[in-house]
Amino acid sequence: MPVDFADVPVELRPAAEAALRAAGVVEGHLSVELVAPGRIRELNREHRGRDEPTDVLSFPIDGTDRVDGPRELGDVVICPEHASDLDEATVHGVLHLCGYDHERDQGAMLELQAAVMNSLGPAAGQPPTSGEAG
């Protein structure tokens, strides 16, 4: 079964797909939700003990181990008001679901994230400026 992107906003699917491809993930279900600052603050407080809003949180479900049946990759929650680039927040969150941890991997995750963002092209995740087609 290929990756199920039904619960990913259409505009964020290319970033999610590129991150999964870079991480070597070819099957499973992924969810990405855009939330308000109050909701991401609540989730950050509840799950990380940090009483402040943030840009993106990831909640892996099946992890990187093999599972019987369809793989549930997990949920990425993004607060657009705190994310400077929605595609980058999506890539970052999805890489965390794939087992990457920039706080422990000596830069491997952030290098991969930069490579994925480069593959998406300039202005990925940025709104078009006047005169550009959107």
Secondary structure as the mmCIF struct_conf table of DSSP 4:
data_model
#
loop_
_struct_conf.conf_type_id
_struct_conf.id
_struct_conf.beg_label_comp_id
_struct_conf.beg_label_asym_id
_struct_conf.beg_label_seq_id
_struct_conf.end_label_comp_id
_struct_conf.end_label_asym_id
_struct_conf.end_label_seq_id
STRN STRN1 VAL A 3 ASP A 7
BEND BEND1 VAL A 8 VAL A 8
HELX_RH_3T_P HELX_RH_3T_P1 VAL A 10 LEU A 12
HELX_RH_AL_P HELX_RH_AL_P1 ARG A 13 ALA A 23
TURN_TY1_P TURN_TY1_P1 GLY A 24 GLY A 24
BEND BEND2 GLU A 27 GLU A 27
STRN STRN2 GLY A 28 LEU A 34
HELX_RH_AL_P HELX_RH_AL_P2 PRO A 37 ARG A 48
BEND BEND3 GLY A 49 GLY A 49
BEND BEND4 GLU A 52 GLU A 52
BEND BEND5 ASP A 55 ASP A 55
STRN STRN3 VAL A 56 PRO A 60
BEND BEND6 ILE A 61 ASP A 62
TURN_TY1_P TURN_TY1_P2 GLY A 63 THR A 64
BEND BEND7 ASP A 65 ASP A 65
BEND BEND8 ASP A 68 PRO A 70
STRN STRN4 GLU A 72 ILE A 78
TURN_TY1_P TURN_TY1_P3 PRO A 80 HIS A 82
BEND BEND9 SER A 84 SER A 84
HELX_RH_AL_P HELX_RH_AL_P3 LEU A 86 LEU A 97
TURN_TY1_P TURN_TY1_P4 CYS A 98 GLY A 99
TURN_TY1_P TURN_TY1_P5 HIS A 102 ARG A 104
BEND BEND10 ASP A 105 ASP A 105
TURN_TY1_P TURN_TY1_P6 GLN A 106 GLY A 107
HELX_RH_AL_P HELX_RH_AL_P4 ALA A 108 LEU A 120
TURN_TY1_P TURN_TY1_P7 PRO A 122 GLY A 125
BEND BEND11 GLN A 126 GLN A 126
HELX_LH_PP_P HELX_LH_PP_P1 PRO A 127 THR A 129
TURN_TY1_P TURN_TY1_P8 SER A 130 GLY A 131
BEND BEND12 GLU A 132 GLU A 132
#
